[in-house]
Amino acid sequence: MRIRHALAGFALATCLVLPTELMASSKMDATLSQRHKFDIAPQPLSSALRQLSTQSGVRILFPYDEVASIRSRRVQGWLSTEDALERLLAGTALKHSEAGVGVIALAVPANRTVAHRSPLAVQLAQVGVAGASAAPVAMAPADGDDASAPIIVTGTRQTTRTVAESLAPIDVLSARDLEASGKQSVRDLLGTLVPSINVSNSGAGASFAVKTLSLRGLAGDQLLVLVNGKRRHNTATLFINGTTQNGQSPPDLDLIPSSAIERIEVLRDGASAQYGSDAIAGVVNILLKNDASGSASFLGGATADGGGEQGRFQISKGFGVGDGGHVHFTLDAFLQGRTYRSAPNPGQFYARVGQLYSSATGALDPREATVDRDVNRGGQPQVSGINFAYDLSLPVSDQVELYLFGTASRRHSDAWLTYRFPDAPNNIPELFPNGYSPHLHIYDEDFQTAAGLRGDLSDTFHYDLSSSFSRNWVKYRESSVINASLGPASPTDMYIGAVTSKEWTTNLDLQKTVDLGLAEPLLVALGAEYRWNGYAIGAGDPVSYIDGEYRSTTGPNAGVLRTSGSQGVTGFPLSSAGKWSRDNWSAYLNLEQQVVEGFEVALAGRHEDYSDFGTTDTGKASVRIEPVRGLALRGTASTGFRAPTLQQQHYSSASTINVGGVLLPVSALPVDSAAAVALGATALKPEKSRNLSAGIVLTPTPRLNITVDAYQIKIRDRILLSETLQGPLVRSVLAAAGITSSAGGFYFSNAADTRTRGLDVVSTWRAGLGDWGNALFSLSANFNKTVFTHVDAVPPVLANSQLVLIGRSKQGDFTKGTPRDKFIANILWTKGPASLNLRATRYGKVTMVHPTTPSLDAEIDPKVIFDLELGMELRKGIKLTAGANNLFNSYPDKLPTLLQGNGFSLYNQYSPYGTSGGFYYGRLNFEF
C-alpha cells in the first residue's frame, strides 16, 4: 500500500467542520434548513464534504473508506444545507442523521459490507452515529484547529486546493482576520498582516491621495490585483512625487470597502503566465461576500498627538434572490482628519533691509525675530468619501448562472503644501501679505463593474464568460494659491486639470478534467482575454499654467520675472492634454496533474499581443512533492512580463518637490516629448522577469502549519523614473520646449536590470487552552534584498553635463528604501465573549539615500511597533472593541535639518509605519 493511502487509512481523513467562533443552531432541523451560497465543484466526495462544511458552518462526520473512491457532482447556488448535502450524496448509499448539536453524521446501511479500517483510526473517532445500524465514523478536526484548511482559488485553476496543498506560497486572510487587525483600509490590512508587503505612506503634490503596496520589494504596479478573480483597474494618478514607489499607478485598494470582503488571497509568486501582465511580484485576489450575513460597525478614533480623527460607518447585508440566487450590498462612509507633523520654519520670511529678497547681504528685517514660524502644515491629508460594493448571482437554469459584481466610490482628499514666504518671488504681497501654503484638493470618482455567465456543460467541463469595465477620474483644484506671473490680478482658487483612465476586459475561461488513469484527473484550463485601456489628461484653467510675465517695479522683487503657473502643482497645459489608448489580446493554457499520491506538477503558458509593444510569451512550471503526510516540498520557475502603463508613457505635469532638502519646481516629461528626447529619452519597452522559488511546507499537526519559501526575481529593462535632472543644460532644454515654470525635470527609462532575493517564513499554531479559552499564535518574517545587476551608460547629452540618469537616490529607493527584514508576531486570544489581539511588528533599517552626498543619507533605525485590540461581546451579535495601532506612539527618525525642506518634512517619509504616531480607536460591531 502506498504511503499516502496508509496514512490516509491510519488517520481516517475527514472533512472540515464549523469554525470554533461560529455558533451552531440549537435545533438540527433549523441547521439543515438554513440557506447558504454554495459553490462546490466536481471533486472527490471527501473534499466536497469538506467544502460543504466550510460554506455552511455545519460539522459533518463520515467514514473515510466509504467515500474515498466516490466523486461528487457540482453543487452551486443558494440552497439549504440539507438540499446541498442531498445533491452531493445522490447516487451513493450514504445516509445522514443528527449526531449532536449542529453535527451531521453520514453512515452506510448495516446490510452493506464495510471496507476494512485501521483499528487506530476507529479509536480516533470522537462521535459515533446515533442508532445501531450505522457504521463507525471519524470526526474532522475543527476548522479552528486546522491551520492549513482554507480552500484557495488563486494561483491554481483547481477549486479543491487548500493553502497547505498549494504549489506556490499563498496567504489567506479571512474576514475575521481583517476585522481583528484593527486597520481601516484594505491597503493597511495587507501591510499589517503579510510580512512580505510594505506600504508606502508618502506622496507629495498630486500623489498624496494614493498609497501603494510593495510585495517582496518590487513596485506597486508589478503586483496584480484581482477582485473575484477578475482584473482590477489601475488608478489614473501617477504616484510620481513619493518615496520608494515613484512612477507607479497601481490599483487603489482604499476604494474597496473592507466589510465587503469575505477573504483575501495573496499569491507570493510570479504569475504572468497564469494571469497576464503585471503579476511579476505576485497576485492579490479579493473575494467579496456572497452570503446572507449582515453586519454594521461604527468606528471613531484619533492620534495621540492631535489630529488624525477618524470616523467610519460600514454596513453590509446579503439577501437570497429567486431560486438559488443572492445579492450582497456593502456601504462604507469615512472621514479622516489631517495631522500636522512639521517643525517651525527656519527660513527667511522677509527681504534684508533695503535689499532684494534674493540678496544674502545686509541686515535682517527686524520682523524675523518675532514672526510666527509655526506655518508648516506637513502631515496626513484630510480625506472623506464613500465606497459601495455589490455581488449578485442568479441561476438562469440548472447549469447556467448569471453573476454581477463591482464597486463605486467618491473621495475628496486635501492637504497643505509647502509654505511660501511673504517677500519671496513666488508670492504677491497684495494677495497674501503673510505668505501662504497652497491647499491642494483631489476629487476621485471611481467605478468598476463585471458581469458574466458561468456554468457546466458536463460534470467535467466548466466555463466562465465575463466582461468588466472601469473608470477612474481624478480632478485637481488648488485654493489659497496664486500664479505669481499674473501679479495682483492672479486668482487664488484654480482648477488644475483632470486625468482619466478606463479599462475594458473580456475573458473566456474553460476548464475540463480528463481521466488519464493517474492519481487524479488531469485539469486542463484554457482561455482568452481581450483588454482595452484608455488614458486622458484634461487641461486646467489657463490661469493655472500661463506665463503672465508680471514684474513689479518696487519692493523686494522689483524687476524680477515671476514663476509662471499655479504654485504647488502647476495646471496641466493644453500641450499636455490628450487621449491615448491601446489594446491587447492573450490566450493561455494551464495543466495541473497529480501524477501519484504525493506528487503534483503544473504547467502554464500564455501568449500576449499588444497593439503598441508586439507579442510576448510567458511560461510557468510548478511541482509539489509530499513524501510523507505533513511534509511537502514545492518549487516554481516562471517568466514574467509587464508593459509600461499609458500613464508612464504620457503623463506630464509640474510641481514643487523636495530634492535633497531643496524645494525645486520640476516637470515630469513624457518620453516622447521634445524636452525628454533632447535629454536622451527613448521609447519605453516592456519589463521582463525570471522568477525562481523553492519552499517547504510542514504540517506536523492539524493545528500547526509552517512554510518557508526562498525566491529570486530577476527583472530586465526595469521601468524607472530618472533622477531629478537640473542645471544649465536642463533649463535651456525646458525653455526651448516652452516650459518656463520648472528648474528641473525627469522621465522614465528602461535603464537598469535588478535582482531580488529573499525568504518568507510563515507559521501559525492554534492552541486550545482549556478553561483559558483558545489562542492563535502566528510568527512570520520576510528577508529581502534587491541589487542592481546592470545600469545603462548615461546618455551622452547628460554625461557631457555631468548628469546621472539612474544614480544614488533612485537605486537607493529599491536597495535601501524598504526594510531588509520584517517580523510579525501575533496572538489572538478568545474566551467566551472576550477577545484580545496583540501584534508586534519589527521593521528593519530603512535609508533615504541622498542624490549626491553619502553623509546626508537619512536612516530609520529598526523599530518594533505594537498594536493591541480588546473586544467584548455585550450580547449575541453586539460587540464593543477598543484598540490602538502603534500602541506606544512611536515615530521614525527625524530627518537632518538640511533635508527637512524648511521644516515641512520633520520625520523621514520613508517610514513603513507612517509619521503620525499612535492611533487609538473604539468600534461597535453588530451582526444580524
HUMO-V177693 format. One record per residue. SS is DSSP state (@ for helix, = for strand, . for the rest). D_CENTER is the distance of its C-alpha to the mean C-alpha in Angstrom with 1 decimal. Layout:
SS,D_CENTER
SS,D_CENTER
This chain:
.,45.7
.,42.4
@,40.5
@,37.6
@,40.2
@,42.1
@,39.1
@,38.1
@,41.6
@,41.8
@,38.7
.,39.1
.,35.5
.,34.5
.,31.8
.,29.0
=,30.1
.,29.1
.,26.6
.,28.7
.,27.1
.,28.1
.,31.7
.,34.0
.,36.5
.,40.0
.,41.5
@,40.9
@,41.8
@,39.3
@,36.6
@,37.5
@,37.8
.,34.3
=,32.2
=,28.7
=,26.4
=,27.1
=,25.6
=,27.5
.,28.2
.,31.5
.,31.5
=,33.7
@,34.9
@,34.0
@,30.3
@,30.6
@,32.2
@,29.4
@,26.9
@,29.3
@,29.4
@,25.7
@,25.5
@,28.7
.,28.7
.,32.2
=,33.8
=,35.4
=,38.1
=,39.5
.,41.8
@,39.9
@,42.8
@,43.4
@,40.0
.,39.2
.,40.7
.,39.6
=,36.9
.,35.5
.,35.1
.,32.0
=,31.5
=,29.3
=,29.4
=,30.1
=,32.9
=,34.6
@,34.2
@,37.8
@,37.5
@,34.5
@,36.4
@,39.5
@,37.8
@,36.4
@,39.9
.,41.9
.,44.4
.,44.3
.,46.9
.,44.4
=,45.0
=,43.0
=,44.3
=,43.3
=,43.1
=,42.1
.,40.1
.,37.0
=,37.9
=,39.0
=,41.1
=,41.9
=,45.2
.,47.7
.,51.3
.,53.9
.,56.0
.,53.3
.,53.4
.,50.4
.,49.1
.,49.8
.,47.3
.,46.9
@,48.8
@,46.1
@,43.6
@,46.0
@,46.1
@,42.4
.,42.6
.,41.9
.,43.0
.,45.8
.,46.3
.,48.7
.,52.0
.,54.2
.,53.3
.,49.8
.,48.8
.,46.8
.,43.0
=,40.3
=,37.5
.,33.9
.,32.0
=,30.0
@,26.3
@,26.1
@,28.1
.,26.2
.,23.3
.,22.4
.,23.2
.,20.1
=,20.4
.,17.6
.,17.1
.,14.5
.,16.2
.,19.5
.,21.7
.,23.4
.,23.1
.,24.8
.,22.9
=,21.7
.,19.3
.,22.4
.,23.7
.,20.7
.,21.8
.,18.6
.,16.5
=,14.1
=,12.7
=,13.2
=,12.4
=,14.9
@,15.4
@,17.8
@,15.5
@,13.2
@,16.4
@,17.9
.,15.2
.,16.5
.,13.4
.,13.3
.,9.9
@,6.8
@,5.1
@,8.3
@,8.6
@,6.3
@,8.0
@,11.1
@,11.4
.,10.4
.,12.8
.,11.6
=,8.4
=,9.6
=,8.9
=,11.2
.,13.2
.,15.9
=,16.8
.,20.4
@,22.3
@,20.5
@,17.1
.,16.8
.,15.2
.,11.8
.,9.6
=,7.5
=,5.7
=,8.3
=,8.8
.,12.5
.,13.4
.,12.6
.,11.5
@,8.3
@,10.0
@,11.1
=,7.9
=,8.6
=,6.8
=,9.6
=,11.0
.,14.1
.,14.2
=,14.5
=,12.7
.,10.6
.,12.2
.,11.4
.,12.6
.,16.3
.,16.0
.,16.2
=,14.9
.,18.4
.,19.8
=,17.2
.,17.4
.,15.7
.,13.4
.,16.5
.,16.8
=,13.4
.,12.5
.,8.9
.,7.6
.,7.9
@,5.7
@,8.8
@,11.0
.,10.3
.,12.7
@,11.8
@,15.4
@,15.1
=,13.0
=,15.3
=,12.9
=,9.6
=,10.4
=,8.8
=,11.4
.,12.2
.,14.6
.,15.4
.,15.7
@,17.0
@,20.2
@,18.7
@,16.2
.,17.3
.,16.3
.,13.0
.,12.4
.,14.1
.,11.8
=,10.6
=,8.8
=,6.3
=,8.9
=,9.1
=,12.8
=,14.7
.,17.8
.,21.0
.,23.7
.,26.3
.,24.9
=,25.0
=,23.5
=,23.5
=,22.7
=,23.8
=,22.3
=,24.0
=,23.7
=,24.3
=,24.2
.,27.1
.,28.5
.,28.4
.,26.1
.,22.5
.,23.8
=,21.3
=,22.3
=,20.3
=,21.7
=,20.1
=,22.1
=,21.3
=,24.2
=,25.0
=,28.3
=,30.3
=,31.5
.,34.6
.,35.3
.,32.1
=,29.6
=,27.0
=,25.1
=,22.4
=,21.6
=,19.3
=,19.9
=,18.0
=,20.0
=,19.2
=,20.9
=,20.0
.,22.9
.,23.2
.,24.2
.,26.7
.,26.4
.,28.8
.,32.2
.,35.5
.,36.1
.,38.8
.,39.4
.,42.6
.,42.8
.,46.2
.,48.4
.,51.0
.,54.4
.,56.1
.,53.4
.,50.6
.,47.1
.,46.4
.,49.5
.,49.1
.,52.7
.,54.7
.,54.4
.,51.3
.,51.3
@,52.4
@,49.6
@,47.1
@,48.5
.,47.7
.,44.8
.,41.8
.,39.1
.,36.4
.,34.9
.,31.5
.,28.6
.,25.6
.,22.7
.,19.9
.,20.2
=,21.4
=,19.1
=,20.2
=,19.1
=,18.9
=,16.5
=,18.0
=,16.9
=,19.4
=,20.0
=,23.5
=,25.6
=,29.3
=,31.6
.,33.8
.,36.0
.,36.1
.,34.3
=,32.0
=,29.1
=,27.7
=,24.2
=,22.3
=,18.9
=,16.8
=,15.6
=,17.5
=,17.0
=,19.1
=,18.3
=,20.7
=,19.8
=,22.6
=,23.5
=,26.7
=,27.0
=,29.6
=,33.1
=,36.0
.,39.4
.,42.4
.,44.6
.,41.9
.,42.3
.,39.0
.,40.5
.,43.4
.,45.3
.,46.8
.,43.4
.,41.8
.,44.6
.,42.4
.,39.5
=,36.1
=,32.4
=,30.7
=,28.5
=,25.6
=,24.2
=,21.2
=,21.2
=,18.4
=,19.3
=,16.7
=,17.2
=,16.4
=,18.8
=,19.4
=,22.7
=,24.4
=,27.2
=,27.0
=,29.8
=,32.2
=,35.1
=,36.3
.,35.2
.,33.9
=,32.5
=,29.3
=,28.0
=,25.1
=,25.6
=,23.0
=,22.3
=,19.6
=,19.9
=,17.7
=,18.6
=,17.1
=,20.0
=,19.9
=,23.3
=,24.5
=,27.5
=,29.2
=,31.8
.,34.1
.,34.3
.,37.0
.,37.8
@,40.4
@,42.1
@,43.2
@,45.0
@,45.9
@,45.3
.,41.6
.,39.6
.,37.2
=,34.6
=,33.1
=,30.8
=,28.8
=,27.5
=,24.5
=,22.0
=,21.0
=,18.9
=,19.6
=,18.7
=,20.8
=,20.1
=,22.6
=,22.5
=,25.3
=,24.5
=,27.5
=,27.9
=,31.2
=,32.5
=,35.7
.,37.9
.,39.3
.,41.0
.,38.4
.,36.7
.,34.3
.,34.3
=,32.5
=,29.4
=,29.5
=,26.5
=,26.9
=,25.6
=,25.3
=,22.9
=,23.8
=,21.4
=,22.6
=,20.9
=,22.5
=,22.1
=,24.6
=,25.6
=,28.1
=,30.7
.,31.2
.,34.6
@,37.1
@,37.8
@,34.2
.,35.0
.,38.7
.,41.1
.,43.9
.,45.8
.,46.8
.,49.0
=,50.6
.,54.3
.,54.3
.,52.2
.,49.9
.,48.4
=,51.6
.,51.5
.,47.9
.,45.8
.,42.7
.,39.1
.,38.2
.,35.3
.,33.4
.,32.5
.,28.9
=,27.4
=,30.1
.,30.1
.,29.3
.,32.8
.,34.2
.,34.1
.,30.3
.,30.0
=,29.6
=,27.9
=,26.5
=,25.4
=,25.1
=,24.7
=,24.3
=,25.1
=,24.4
=,25.8
=,24.8
=,26.6
=,25.4
=,27.8
=,27.4
=,30.6
=,31.7
=,34.9
=,36.5
.,35.4
.,33.0
=,32.3
=,29.6
=,28.6
=,26.3
=,26.5
=,24.4
=,25.3
=,24.2
=,26.1
=,24.7
=,26.8
=,25.7
.,28.2
.,27.8
.,26.9
=,29.0
=,28.1
=,26.2
=,26.2
=,23.7
=,24.3
=,23.2
=,25.4
=,24.5
=,27.0
=,27.2
=,30.4
=,31.4
=,34.9
=,35.3
.,33.4
.,30.8
=,30.4
=,28.4
=,27.7
=,25.1
=,24.3
=,22.8
=,23.7
=,22.0
=,22.0
=,19.3
=,19.4
=,17.5
.,19.5
.,19.5
.,17.9
@,20.7
@,19.4
@,20.0
@,23.4
@,24.7
.,23.1
.,26.0
=,26.3
=,28.0
=,27.2
=,28.4
=,26.3
=,27.2
=,28.4
.,29.6
.,30.7
=,32.3
=,31.2
=,31.6
=,31.3
=,29.6
=,28.7
=,25.9
.,28.0
.,27.2
.,28.3
.,31.0
.,32.4
@,35.9
@,34.8
@,32.1
@,34.5
@,37.2
.,35.0
.,34.4
.,31.3
.,31.1
.,29.2
.,25.7
.,25.2
.,22.4
=,20.7
=,21.7
=,20.6
=,22.2
=,20.4
=,22.4
=,21.5
=,23.8
=,23.5
=,25.4
=,24.8
=,27.2
=,27.9
=,31.3
=,31.3
.,29.3
.,28.1
=,26.9
=,24.2
=,23.6
=,21.7
=,22.1
=,20.6
=,21.5
=,20.1
=,21.1
=,19.4
=,21.8
=,20.9
=,23.9
=,24.2
=,21.0
=,20.3
=,20.7
=,21.8
.,25.3
.,26.9
.,28.3
=,31.7
=,34.6
.,38.4
@,41.4
@,40.3
@,37.0
@,38.8
@,41.4
@,38.9
@,37.0
@,40.3
@,41.5
.,38.4
.,39.2
.,36.4
.,38.3
.,35.8
.,33.9
.,35.1
=,32.5
=,29.9
=,27.2
.,26.0
=,23.8
=,25.3
=,24.9
=,27.0
=,25.6
=,24.6
=,22.5
=,22.3
=,19.7
=,21.0
=,19.7
=,20.0
=,17.7
=,19.7
=,18.7
=,21.5
=,22.2
=,25.6
=,26.6
=,29.9
=,32.6
.,34.5
@,37.4
@,38.6
@,35.8
.,33.1
=,30.1
=,27.4
=,24.2
=,24.0
=,21.1
=,21.0
=,18.4
=,18.2
=,16.9
=,19.4
=,18.5
=,20.8
=,20.6
=,23.9
=,25.2
=,27.7
=,29.0
=,29.3
.,31.3
.,34.5
.,34.4
.,35.8
@,39.5
@,39.4
@,37.0
@,38.8
.,42.0
.,40.7
.,39.2
.,35.6
.,32.6
.,29.8
.,27.3
.,28.7
@,28.1
@,25.4
@,23.1
@,23.6
@,23.1
@,19.6
@,18.6
@,21.2
.,21.3
.,18.6
.,16.1
.,17.7
.,19.7
=,19.3
=,17.4
=,18.9
=,17.9
=,20.9
=,20.7
=,23.5
=,23.2
=,26.8
=,28.3
=,32.0
.,33.1
.,31.7
=,30.4
=,27.1
=,25.8
=,22.5
=,22.8
=,20.2
=,21.0
=,18.5
=,20.3
=,18.8
.,21.0
.,22.7
=,21.1
=,23.3
=,23.4
.,25.8
.,28.5
.,29.3
.,33.0
.,34.1
@,33.0
@,34.7
@,32.2
.,29.1
=,27.3
=,26.0
=,24.0
.,25.6
.,23.9
=,23.3
=,22.6
=,20.8
=,21.8
=,20.3
=,22.7
=,22.8
=,26.1
=,26.6
=,29.8
=,30.4
=,33.3
=,34.3
.,32.9
.,29.8
=,29.7
=,27.8
=,27.9
=,25.4
=,25.6
=,23.2
=,22.2
=,19.1
.,20.8
.,24.0
.,26.4
.,25.2
.,24.4
.,23.9
.,23.3
.,26.4
=,28.0
.,28.3
.,31.8
@,33.8
@,34.1
@,30.3
.,29.8
.,30.7
.,33.7
.,31.8
.,28.9
.,26.3
.,27.8
=,24.9
.,23.0
.,19.9
.,18.3
.,18.0
.,14.7
.,15.7
.,16.8
.,20.4
.,21.4
.,22.5
.,22.5
=,21.4
=,23.6
=,23.3
=,25.0
=,23.8
=,25.9
=,24.7
=,26.7
=,26.6
.,28.9
